[in-house]
Amino acid sequence: MAEIQAADVTLAAAGEPAAPGRNAWQRLEPAALGTGTIVALLLFWQFLPDIVPLKAGTKLFFAVPSQVAGAL
């Protein structure tokens, strides 16, 4: 049993991929989904005042992402 484990470690260290069979989408899926979720949230936040009418008092304290970026 120890010989098999040692052989596995040797193969992984010799340049073999640690997780064989993973294609580009499987490697990039977490980053793509995370980035897409953040972009969707920022777009929703940006266009929320155009979709839902806000009262004047609420608009005073509600900043959209483009206003925040402009203030930086």
C-alpha positions as CSV (number, residue, x, y, z in Angstrom):
1,M,0.0,0.0,0.0
2,A,2.8,2.4,0.8
3,E,4.4,1.7,-2.6
4,I,1.3,2.8,-4.4
5,Q,1.0,6.0,-2.4
6,A,4.7,6.8,-3.1
7,A,4.2,6.2,-6.8
8,D,1.2,8.6,-6.8
9,V,3.3,11.3,-5.2
10,T,6.1,10.7,-7.6
11,L,3.8,11.1,-10.7
12,A,2.3,14.3,-9.4
13,A,5.7,15.8,-8.7
14,A,7.1,14.7,-12.1
15,G,4.9,17.2,-14.0
16,E,1.6,15.2,-14.3
17,P,-1.5,17.3,-13.7
18,A,-2.8,17.0,-10.1
19,A,-6.4,16.6,-11.4
20,P,-6.4,14.9,-14.8
21,G,-9.4,15.3,-17.0
22,R,-10.2,18.9,-16.1
23,N,-10.8,21.1,-19.1
24,A,-10.5,24.9,-19.3
25,W,-14.2,25.5,-18.3
26,Q,-13.9,23.4,-15.2
27,R,-10.8,25.4,-14.2
28,L,-12.3,28.8,-15.0
29,E,-15.9,28.1,-13.8
30,P,-15.5,29.4,-10.2
31,A,-13.9,32.6,-11.3
32,A,-16.4,33.2,-14.2
33,L,-19.4,32.6,-12.0
34,G,-18.0,34.8,-9.2
35,T,-17.1,37.6,-11.6
36,G,-20.5,37.3,-13.3
37,T,-22.3,37.5,-10.1
38,I,-20.5,40.6,-9.0
39,V,-21.1,42.3,-12.3
40,A,-24.8,41.4,-12.2
41,L,-25.1,42.8,-8.7
42,L,-23.4,46.1,-9.8
43,L,-25.6,46.4,-12.8
44,F,-28.7,45.8,-10.8
45,W,-27.6,48.4,-8.2
46,Q,-26.7,50.9,-11.0
47,F,-30.1,50.7,-12.8
48,L,-32.3,50.2,-9.7
49,P,-33.1,54.0,-9.4
50,D,-34.2,54.0,-13.1
51,I,-36.5,51.0,-12.6
52,V,-38.0,51.8,-9.1
53,P,-38.9,55.5,-8.4
54,L,-37.1,56.8,-5.3
55,K,-38.3,59.7,-3.2
56,A,-36.1,62.8,-3.0
57,G,-35.0,62.0,0.5
58,T,-34.0,58.5,-0.5
59,K,-32.1,59.7,-3.5
60,L,-30.0,61.9,-1.2
61,F,-28.6,58.9,0.6
62,F,-28.6,56.4,-2.3
63,A,-25.4,56.4,-4.4
64,V,-25.1,54.2,-7.5
65,P,-21.7,52.6,-8.4
66,S,-20.9,55.2,-11.0
67,Q,-21.3,57.9,-8.4
68,V,-19.1,56.1,-6.0
69,A,-16.4,55.5,-8.7
70,G,-16.6,59.2,-9.7
71,A,-16.0,60.3,-6.1
72,L,-12.9,58.2,-5.8
